[in-house]
Amino acid sequence: MKFLSAAIFLVFISLIIEAQPGRHTISGFVREDVSGESLIGVNIYVPELKTGTTTNTYGFFSLTVPSTSSVEIVFSYVGYNTQTMTIEQNKDTELNVSLKPGLVLREVTVSAEKPDKQSESVKMSIIKLPVSQARNLPALLGEKDILKVLQLMPGIQKGMEGSSGMYVRGGGPDQNLIILDDAIVYNASHLFGFFSIFNGDALKSVELTKGGFPARYGGRLSSVLDMNMKDGNKEEWHGEGGVGIISSRMTVEGPVKKNKSSVLLSGRRTYADIVAKPLLKSMHYDNTGYYFYDLNAKINYDFGRKNKLLLSGYFGKDKYYFKKILPHQREEGGFFWGNATATLRWNHLFNNKIFSNTSLVFSNYHFSINDNYQVLSENKNYHALYNSGITDFSFKHDIDILPGTKHMLKTGVITTVHEFKPYAFVELDKLHDIDIEDFKSTRGLESGVYIEDTWQPLRTLKINGGIRFSHFTARSRQYHYLEPRISTAVQIKHDFAIKASYCEMNQYIHLISNTGISLPTDLWVPVTDRVKPQHSRQVAAGFVKDHQKITLSVEGYYKYMNDVIGYKEGASFLSLDDPGSSAGINWEDNVTSGRSWSYGSEFLIQKKTGKLTGWIGYTLSWTQMQFDSLNYGRKFYARYDRRHDVSVVAIYRISERITLSGSWVYGTGNAVTMQVSEYIAPYHMYIRKGDYHDLYWLDRDGRMVNDYGEKNNIRMGAYHRLDLGIQIHKKMKHWDRTWEFSLYNAYSRRNPFYYYTEHSWSKDFTKEYYFVKQVTLFPLIPSVSWSIKF
């Protein structure tokens, strides 16, 4: 804490020194001209001084420059027309700017491109994904998915075929902090991971950080995915919607009070249950099906320049349900999971240099299984119910201090009360006189205080330095750590910069999973006196080269993680076939902790403007793990260790009416554990073949034992796939219409989903043959969708 106090003192001293006479401040908000939507990350540049700044999450900027008779300021943002303004700079000035969307990106001028150069930013290991770009790419069954587009970037790997889980620089899916309007989302999957819960129509910005984390972020080891919902149009009512193969969506936004308040509503629902209903009914399942839905809502109100309130929320659910009715028996049940978040935010502008945001946040993830079984003729009555989940209540306060062009200071505090429910199990069986009620619940308090400063001591040198103090209390055990962060950028030339970063992170909650595919049965649990926090140290370095409309970036990284956890050999917590399997089991007894190493290099060449846009990404990486109680204590490659990962993405706008798109991906196969041999082990008693379904017994004093050798001892086949799409646009009288046709896995590559073994005998039964067989999930899948925008 002494170090933190000293850092704060030194920063404020530098701010006082910089706040000298002869300087004035230009501050205000940048919004979209048509809708009044605040714009995040707009570049504000003063060519004469070769300096500038960017807007924050709420569109606010502050720029302090020397007093002159006038100063020229350039406002630029990708996808918008550049605006240049000349300001009389003899006093503090309030300047609110509206940028008009550009019809064609190639119309951006050279002066607009300069502030957009990545070589001039101190940030590294960051991906900013334009939502409009994600909409142009072909997708599985036509479902546009932000997470799947992010998986096409270097350093970000997907899980199994179709999965929306992310593995960032060797980290697991639980090591990604997913934030939607300040609320943490714990399960971002629909349909067992095949689609994410994020509806792109409701999103304004998407930014993923995979290294060099600013001090304002904490609680996870591998990445931060920060997303913001649209505020809603303050000028007039607009909407957009679409109909696809498995779901439909609709979004409306408009003013509650013009120029003062707006509202956004966005919803999506699948109708697979309705389409499959006739088939299921013929199989005596009268009320059986699966569906998911999600709803985004947001309302905001401007109380003037200095105060603004925003209330936003997300609500989503997946439901599989069944009901089987026969003459003498009846069974019904299912399993359900979903997320709910709510965020109330207050923006306050103290003066033209100090901006604050205060948030009250609620987040809940819930999963349940229930089964009711009756045999009417025998008076059998069985009922089982299983629940699991996590609930958060958070208070968050952040302050931006923008004293001048050399400093951008951020500081804040967050505290979160977690309530964990690893399980709550109920079983009632009247026939066997069983009455079980077993509930598990625990609470934890997580807090963080941070300060960070983006400092430019020289024209060619920028530094983002900060420190975070994190704290967690659970079961009377307390953990607290200091987490230093620093990123630097040295601009060698006007379009070339070398960057480096170092950061430490701690994670106090864990996801217990033994499937690797992010099922809803995975459990969130806190650290305890027996299970320590996960900790990581990461260093990264690289360079960025901007060349006209093309940006090239190369990064290398090394990340070490300790106290990562996983299941012990053969351990499990919950089976969907037997939800009562968790009753009486302490999850702490079934996990073990270890270490992990990940290192590699990433290459990205990207073109953001012109008729042809897209990128080529390549990742070369290694990820190893070591647990004392796994694999005889020896290192092994992680399941998602992927030596080579390639993605090629292209979007070509032929005309105003036609857009072509395509993506090709290649990845080294996952590491899996397969049987390498078998042998007969002596056994002391004679057991007939077939007495036990889980072992293969011989008709003699012995049993067949499978030897699996080293953990993750073989590689699955390489994964590669080509997706193609075409969009046909047409302007109608009252709306714009788009037809989209796409091919997922266009050349029908048989990619491995999982392997299994089979054996057979020769005709004379003297030889036995074993085969490894592959299951493939998706062949070529065509899709079509229709959407409108009005």
ZAMARGU-4260 file (C-alpha; in steps of 0.2 Angstrom, whole numbers, plus 5000, padded with zeros to 4 digits):
<rodrens>
0) 5000/5000/5000 | 5015/5012/5003 | 5020/5009/4985 | 5002/5013/4979 | 5002/5029/4989
5) 5018/5035/4983 | 5013/5031/4965 | 4997/5042/4967 | 5007/5056/4975 | 5020/5056/4961
10) 5006/5056/4947 | 4997/5071/4955 | 5013/5081/4957 | 5016/5079/4939 | 4999/5085/4935
15) 5001/5100/4946 | 5017/5104/4937 | 5009/5103/4920 | 4994/5113/4925 | 5003/5130/4922
20) 4997/5147/4915 | 4996/5149/4896 | 4986/5133/4893 | 4967/5131/4889 | 4956/5115/4888
25) 4945/5110/4874 | 4932/5097/4881 | 4916/5089/4875 | 4907/5074/4868 | 4908/5065/4851
30) 4892/5058/4845 | 4885/5050/4829 | 4876/5063/4819 | 4861/5053/4814 | 4857/5045/4831
35) 4865/5055/4844 | 4874/5039/4850 | 4891/5042/4859 | 4906/5036/4850 | 4920/5026/4859
40) 4938/5028/4854 | 4937/5043/4842 | 4954/5050/4838 | 4956/5069/4841 | 4972/5075/4834
45) 4980/5092/4833 | 4992/5092/4818 | 5002/5108/4822 | 5006/5101/4839 | 5007/5082/4834
50) 4997/5077/4849 | 4980/5071/4853 | 4968/5060/4863 | 4953/5048/4861 | 4936/5048/4868
55) 4932/5037/4883 | 4918/5024/4885 | 4905/5037/4885 | 4911/5048/4871 | 4920/5061/4882
60) 4936/5069/4878 | 4947/5083/4886 | 4962/5091/4877 | 4973/5104/4885 | 4985/5113/4874
65) 4995/5130/4874 | 4985/5145/4871 | 4986/5152/4853 | 4975/5163/4842 | 4968/5147/4834
70) 4971/5129/4833 | 4965/5116/4820 | 4958/5099/4827 | 4954/5084/4817 | 4941/5071/4823
75) 4942/5054/4814 | 4934/5037/4817 | 4934/5022/4806 | 4918/5021/4796 | 4914/5040/4798
80) 4918/5055/4788 | 4933/5065/4796 | 4928/5082/4803 | 4941/5096/4804 | 4937/5112/4815
85) 4947/5128/4819 | 4945/5134/4837 | 4949/5151/4844 | 4960/5145/4858 | 4961/5159/4871
90) 4949/5152/4884 | 4942/5135/4890 | 4930/5129/4876 | 4916/5116/4877 | 4915/5108/4860
95) 4902/5094/4856 | 4905/5086/4839 | 4894/5075/4828 | 4902/5064/4815 | 4892/5058/4800
100) 4893/5040/4795 | 4904/5038/4779 | 4895/5029/4765 | 4911/5021/4758 | 4926/5019/4769
105) 4938/5023/4755 | 4933/5041/4755 | 4943/5044/4771 | 4956/5056/4768 | 4975/5055/4771
110) 4974/5067/4786 | 4960/5056/4793 | 4971/5040/4793 | 4985/5048/4803 | 4977/5048/4820
115) 4970/5030/4817 | 4988/5023/4816 | 4991/5009/4828 | 5009/5014/4829 | 5004/5030/4838
120) 4995/5021/4852 | 5003/5014/4868 | 4991/4999/4868 | 4996/4982/4862 | 4988/4965/4862
125) 4971/4973/4859 | 4958/4969/4846 | 4944/4981/4842 | 4931/4973/4832 | 4919/4984/4822
130) 4902/4976/4824 | 4897/4980/4806 | 4912/4970/4800 | 4906/4955/4810 | 4889/4956/4801
135) 4897/4954/4784 | 4905/4937/4787 | 4897/4920/4784 | 4892/4910/4799 | 4885/4894/4805
140) 4866/4893/4800 | 4867/4911/4797 | 4869/4916/4815 | 4880/4931/4817 | 4892/4928/4832
145) 4904/4941/4839 | 4914/4927/4848 | 4916/4917/4833 | 4923/4932/4823 | 4935/4935/4837
150) 4941/4917/4836 | 4947/4921/4818 | 4960/4933/4826 | 4978/4928/4831 | 4981/4922/4849
155) 4962/4917/4851 | 4958/4899/4848 | 4941/4891/4847 | 4937/4875/4857 | 4928/4861/4849
160) 4919/4862/4832 | 4905/4874/4833 | 4910/4880/4851 | 4909/4898/4856 | 4922/4896/4870
165) 4938/4905/4868 | 4956/4900/4873 | 4967/4915/4873 | 4986/4913/4873 | 4985/4896/4882
170) 4972/4901/4895 | 4955/4892/4898 | 4938/4898/4895 | 4935/4903/4913 | 4951/4914/4912
175) 4941/4926/4901 | 4933/4941/4909 | 4917/4945/4899 | 4909/4961/4902 | 4893/4968/4895
180) 4889/4986/4901 | 4900/4984/4917 | 4891/4967/4921 | 4901/4951/4921 | 4893/4937/4910
185) 4897/4920/4917 | 4890/4908/4903 | 4891/4916/4886 | 4884/4901/4876 | 4867/4896/4868
190) 4864/4878/4862 | 4878/4870/4872 | 4891/4882/4866 | 4887/4882/4847 | 4881/4900/4848
195) 4885/4915/4859 | 4872/4925/4869 | 4877/4942/4861 | 4866/4949/4848 | 4876/4960/4837
200) 4861/4971/4833 | 4862/4978/4851 | 4880/4981/4852 | 4890/4997/4850 | 4908/4992/4853
205) 4918/4976/4856 | 4936/4976/4862 | 4946/4961/4868 | 4963/4963/4877 | 4974/4948/4878
210) 4990/4956/4886 | 4997/4972/4893 | 4981/4973/4903 | 4977/4991/4910 | 4976/4992/4929
215) 4957/4995/4928 | 4954/4977/4923 | 4956/4962/4935 | 4950/4946/4941 | 4955/4935/4926
220) 4971/4928/4919 | 4970/4928/4900 | 4959/4941/4892 | 4946/4954/4895 | 4931/4956/4882
225) 4923/4973/4885 | 4907/4976/4876 | 4895/4990/4876 | 4877/4991/4871 | 4870/5004/4860
230) 4862/5019/4869 | 4847/5021/4857 | 4843/5034/4844 | 4839/5051/4852 | 4833/5058/4836
235) 4820/5047/4828 | 4814/5029/4828 | 4823/5015/4819 | 4823/4997/4819 | 4831/4981/4811
240) 4826/4963/4811 | 4829/4947/4802 | 4823/4929/4799 | 4835/4915/4798 | 4835/4896/4797
245) 4834/4893/4816 | 4830/4910/4824 | 4823/4927/4821 | 4828/4944/4829 | 4821/4961/4830
250) 4828/4978/4837 | 4820/4994/4839 | 4827/5011/4846 | 4821/5028/4847 | 4819/5044/4858
255) 4808/5044/4874 | 4811/5063/4874 | 4820/5070/4859 | 4838/5074/4861 | 4837/5070/4880
260) 4832/5052/4882 | 4832/5036/4871 | 4827/5018/4873 | 4834/5002/4865 | 4825/4985/4864
265) 4832/4970/4855 | 4826/4952/4856 | 4830/4935/4848 | 4822/4918/4848 | 4825/4901/4840
270) 4810/4891/4834 | 4818/4874/4833 | 4805/4867/4845 | 4791/4872/4834 | 4798/4865/4818
275) 4802/4848/4827 | 4786/4847/4836 | 4776/4835/4824 | 4791/4823/4823 | 4793/4822/4842
280) 4774/4820/4844 | 4774/4804/4833 | 4787/4797/4846 | 4775/4800/4860 | 4784/4815/4866
285) 4769/4827/4867 | 4778/4842/4874 | 4796/4841/4870 | 4808/4853/4862 | 4823/4865/4864
290) 4824/4884/4862 | 4834/4899/4867 | 4830/4917/4868 | 4838/4933/4873 | 4833/4951/4877
295) 4843/4967/4878 | 4836/4983/4884 | 4843/5000/4888 | 4836/5017/4893 | 4846/5033/4896
300) 4842/5051/4901 | 4853/5067/4899 | 4851/5079/4913 | 4862/5091/4905 | 4880/5092/4900
305) 4886/5086/4918 | 4875/5072/4922 | 4868/5056/4913 | 4859/5041/4919 | 4859/5024/4910
310) 4850/5008/4914 | 4853/4992/4904 | 4850/4974/4906 | 4852/4957/4897 | 4840/4942/4900
315) 4843/4926/4891 | 4838/4907/4894 | 4840/4890/4886 | 4827/4877/4889 | 4827/4859/4885
320) 4810/4851/4890 | 4802/4834/4888 | 4785/4826/4892 | 4782/4808/4888 | 4765/4801/4891
325) 4761/4782/4889 | 4745/4772/4895 | 4753/4767/4912 | 4768/4779/4914 | 4772/4798/4913
330) 4788/4807/4914 | 4793/4825/4912 | 4807/4837/4915 | 4822/4845/4907 | 4837/4856/4910
335) 4837/4875/4909 | 4851/4888/4911 | 4852/4907/4908 | 4859/4924/4912 | 4852/4940/4919
340) 4862/4956/4921 | 4857/4974/4926 | 4867/4989/4926 | 4863/5007/4933 | 4876/5020/4928
345) 4878/5038/4933 | 4890/5048/4922 | 4895/5065/4930 | 4907/5078/4923 | 4915/5087/4938
350) 4924/5100/4926 | 4932/5100/4909 | 4946/5088/4915 | 4937/5076/4927 | 4924/5063/4922
355) 4917/5050/4933 | 4906/5035/4931 | 4897/5026/4946 | 4889/5009/4943 | 4878/4997/4953
360) 4878/4980/4944 | 4868/4964/4946 | 4873/4948/4937 | 4866/4930/4939 | 4869/4914/4931
365) 4858/4899/4935 | 4857/4881/4929 | 4844/4867/4934 | 4839/4850/4930 | 4822/4842/4935
370) 4815/4825/4932 | 4797/4819/4937 | 4793/4800/4934 | 4777/4791/4938 | 4771/4773/4935
375) 4752/4775/4938 | 4749/4756/4939 | 4762/4754/4953 | 4760/4770/4962 | 4778/4775/4959
380) 4782/4793/4961 | 4800/4800/4959 | 4806/4818/4959 | 4823/4825/4957 | 4829/4843/4956
385) 4846/4850/4954 | 4851/4868/4955 | 4868/4877/4953 | 4873/4895/4949 | 4882/4911/4954
390) 4875/4928/4959 | 4885/4945/4960 | 4881/4962/4967 | 4894/4975/4963 | 4898/4993/4966
395) 4910/5002/4954 | 4917/5019/4953 | 4929/5026/4940 | 4937/5043/4937 | 4945/5049/4922
400) 4957/5064/4924 | 4963/5072/4908 | 4975/5087/4913 | 4984/5089/4897 | 4992/5080/4882
405) 5005/5072/4892 | 4994/5063/4905 | 4978/5053/4905 | 4974/5047/4922 | 4962/5034/4927
410) 4958/5028/4945 | 4944/5018/4953 | 4937/5005/4965 | 4926/4990/4963 | 4918/4978/4976
415) 4908/4963/4972 | 4898/4951/4984 | 4898/4934/4976 | 4885/4920/4981 | 4890/4903/4975
420) 4878/4888/4974 | 4889/4874/4968 | 4873/4863/4970 | 4856/4861/4978 | 4849/4844/4976
425) 4832/4837/4981 | 4827/4819/4978 | 4810/4811/4983 | 4805/4793/4980 | 4789/4788/4988
430) 4791/4769/4983 | 4808/4767/4991 | 4805/4780/5005 | 4819/4791/4999 | 4819/4810/5005
435) 4835/4819/5002 | 4838/4838/5003 | 4856/4843/5001 | 4860/4861/4999 | 4877/4870/4996
440) 4880/4888/4996 | 4894/4900/5000 | 4898/4919/4999 | 4914/4928/4994 | 4919/4947/4994
445) 4930/4953/4980 | 4937/4970/4979 | 4950/4980/4969 | 4958/4997/4969 | 4968/5004/4954
450) 4977/5019/4947 | 4984/5020/4930 | 4992/5034/4919 | 4995/5035/4901 | 5011/5047/4900
455) 5020/5054/4886 | 5037/5060/4892 | 5044/5062/4874 | 5036/5064/4858 | 5041/5047/4852
460) 5038/5038/4869 | 5022/5033/4877 | 5020/5024/4894 | 5004/5016/4901 | 5009/5012/4919
465) 4998/5007/4934 | 4995/4996/4949 | 4980/4986/4955 | 4977/4980/4973 | 4965/4965/4973
470) 4957/4957/4988 | 4946/4942/4991 | 4938/4935/5007 | 4929/4918/5008 | 4927/4906/5023
475) 4936/4918/5034 | 4951/4916/5023 | 4958/4932/5015 | 4969/4934/5000 | 4977/4951/4994
480) 4990/4955/4980 | 4998/4970/4971 | 4997/4968/4952 | 5009/4979/4943 | 5005/4983/4925
485) 5016/4993/4912 | 5015/4995/4893 | 5027/5006/4882 | 5028/5011/4864 | 5043/5019/4856
490) 5039/5027/4839 | 5054/5024/4828 | 5046/5032/4813 | 5030/5041/4810 | 5022/5024/4805
495) 5033/5012/4814 | 5033/5008/4833 | 5041/4995/4845 | 5030/4990/4859 | 5032/4980/4875
500) 5021/4976/4891 | 5022/4966/4907 | 5007/4962/4918 | 5002/4952/4933 | 4984/4945/4936
505) 4975/4935/4950 | 4959/4925/4948 | 4949/4921/4964 | 4935/4911/4956 | 4936/4895/4946
510) 4926/4885/4933 | 4926/4867/4937 | 4925/4857/4921 | 4930/4840/4914 | 4922/4841/4897
515) 4932/4855/4888 | 4916/4861/4879 | 4909/4873/4891 | 4893/4864/4896 | 4881/4873/4907
520) 4885/4860/4920 | 4902/4867/4923 | 4903/4875/4941 | 4909/4892/4947 | 4917/4890/4964
525) 4928/4902/4975 | 4945/4901/4982 | 4946/4893/4999 | 4958/4889/5012 | 4962/4873/5002
530) 4961/4880/4984 | 4972/4895/4981 | 4969/4909/4968 | 4976/4907/4951 | 4991/4919/4947
535) 4999/4924/4930 | 5014/4934/4924 | 5014/4939/4906 | 5027/4948/4895 | 5025/4953/4877
540) 5034/4963/4864 | 5032/4967/4846 | 5031/4980/4833 | 5017/4989/4822 | 5020/4995/4805
545) 5006/5006/4796 | 5008/5007/4777 | 4994/5017/4769 | 4978/5007/4771 | 4987/4991/4778
550) 4993/4988/4796 | 5006/4974/4800 | 5008/4969/4818 | 5020/4955/4825 | 5020/4951/4844
555) 5029/4938/4854 | 5023/4933/4872 | 5027/4922/4887 | 5014/4918/4900 | 5017/4908/4916
560) 5002/4903/4927 | 5002/4894/4944 | 4989/4887/4955 | 4978/4883/4940 | 4965/4869/4944
565) 4958/4854/4936 | 4949/4838/4940 | 4959/4823/4947 | 4961/4808/4936 | 4943/4799/4935
570) 4935/4813/4946 | 4919/4821/4941 | 4905/4831/4949 | 4889/4830/4940 | 4882/4819/4926
575) 4867/4824/4916 | 4861/4806/4918 | 4863/4806/4937 | 4861/4824/4944 | 4862/4816/4961
580) 4880/4811/4958 | 4885/4828/4966 | 4876/4825/4983 | 4888/4822/4997 | 4903/4826/4986
585) 4915/4840/4991 | 4922/4848/4975 | 4938/4852/4984 | 4942/4834/4986 | 4941/4831/4967
590) 4952/4845/4961 | 4971/4847/4960 | 4981/4862/4956 | 4996/4864/4945 | 5006/4876/4933
595) 5005/4881/4915 | 5017/4889/4902 | 5011/4897/4886 | 5022/4906/4874 | 5022/4910/4855
600) 5021/4923/4842 | 5007/4931/4833 | 5006/4939/4815 | 4992/4950/4809 | 4991/4960/4793
605) 4975/4969/4791 | 4966/4981/4779 | 4952/4991/4786 | 4947/5003/4771 | 4943/5002/4753
610) 4932/4990/4743 | 4942/4975/4749 | 4944/4973/4768 | 4950/4959/4779 | 4965/4951/4787
615) 4977/4937/4788 | 4982/4930/4805 | 4994/4917/4810 | 4999/4910/4828 | 5013/4899/4832
620) 5011/4894/4850 | 5015/4881/4864 | 5005/4877/4880 | 5010/4865/4893 | 5003/4860/4910
625) 5010/4851/4925 | 5001/4844/4940 | 5008/4833/4954 | 4994/4821/4954 | 4991/4820/4935
630) 5002/4811/4922 | 5014/4805/4935 | 5019/4823/4939 | 5026/4825/4921 | 5022/4840/4910
635) 5010/4837/4896 | 5003/4848/4882 | 4986/4855/4885 | 4971/4849/4876 | 4970/4866/4866
640) 4988/4867/4863 | 4989/4872/4845 | 5005/4873/4836 | 4999/4882/4821 | 4983/4893/4819
645) 4979/4902/4802 | 4965/4913/4797 | 4961/4922/4781 | 4946/4933/4780 | 4941/4944/4765
650) 4926/4955/4762 | 4924/4963/4745 | 4910/4976/4741 | 4907/4974/4723 | 4894/4988/4723
655) 4881/4996/4734 | 4870/4981/4731 | 4882/4966/4732 | 4895/4961/4745 | 4905/4945/4745
660) 4914/4937/4760 | 4924/4922/4764 | 4935/4915/4778 | 4947/4900/4778 | 4954/4893/4794
665) 4967/4880/4798 | 4973/4874/4815 | 4984/4860/4822 | 4973/4846/4829 | 4969/4846/4848
670) 4979/4835/4860 | 4968/4820/4867 | 4971/4805/4877 | 4969/4788/4868 | 4972/4770/4873
675) 4989/4764/4867 | 4988/4746/4873 | 4979/4733/4884 | 4984/4718/4894 | 4977/4705/4906
680) 4979/4708/4924 | 4977/4693/4936 | 4962/4693/4946 | 4958/4683/4962 | 4940/4677/4957
685) 4931/4671/4942 | 4919/4684/4934 | 4909/4681/4919 | 4910/4692/4904 | 4896/4706/4905
690) 4894/4707/4924 | 4900/4725/4923 | 4896/4737/4910 | 4911/4748/4912 | 4925/4735/4911
695) 4928/4721/4899 | 4930/4705/4909 | 4937/4688/4902 | 4931/4671/4906 | 4946/4667/4916
700) 4955/4673/4932 | 4960/4689/4925 | 4953/4705/4917 | 4957/4716/4902 | 4965/4733/4907
705) 4967/4747/4895 | 4983/4757/4896 | 4981/4775/4891 | 5000/4780/4893 | 5004/4799/4894
710) 4990/4812/4896 | 4985/4820/4879 | 4996/4808/4870 | 4990/4809/4852 | 4985/4823/4841
715) 4968/4824/4832 | 4968/4828/4813 | 4971/4845/4807 | 4956/4856/4807 | 4952/4867/4791
720) 4936/4875/4784 | 4931/4887/4771 | 4915/4898/4773 | 4908/4908/4759 | 4894/4921/4759
725) 4885/4934/4748 | 4874/4948/4753 | 4862/4956/4741 | 4856/4974/4747 | 4841/4983/4740
730) 4834/5000/4745 | 4815/5000/4746 | 4804/5014/4749 | 4803/5013/4768 | 4817/5001/4772
735) 4833/4993/4766 | 4832/4974/4763 | 4846/4961/4763 | 4846/4943/4757 | 4861/4933/4763
740) 4866/4916/4756 | 4881/4907/4764 | 4890/4890/4764 | 4898/4884/4780 | 4912/4872/4777
745) 4910/4875/4758 | 4921/4860/4753 | 4913/4849/4767 | 4929/4845/4776 | 4927/4830/4788
750) 4934/4839/4803 | 4936/4828/4819 | 4924/4831/4833 | 4930/4817/4844 | 4938/4799/4842
755) 4933/4782/4849 | 4939/4765/4847 | 4931/4749/4840 | 4938/4731/4838 | 4933/4716/4828
760) 4939/4698/4825 | 4945/4689/4810 | 4934/4676/4802 | 4943/4662/4811 | 4943/4672/4828
765) 4962/4670/4829 | 4966/4689/4827 | 4958/4704/4835 | 4959/4721/4826 | 4957/4738/4834
770) 4951/4754/4825 | 4951/4772/4829 | 4936/4780/4822 | 4932/4798/4820 | 4915/4807/4823
775) 4912/4823/4812 | 4900/4836/4817 | 4896/4848/4802 | 4897/4844/4784 | 4893/4857/4771
780) 4879/4868/4778 | 4870/4880/4767 | 4859/4894/4775 | 4849/4909/4770 | 4842/4924/4779
785) 4832/4939/4776 | 4834/4955/4785 | 4827/4973/4785 | 4833/4990/4792 | 4821/5005/4793
</rodrens>
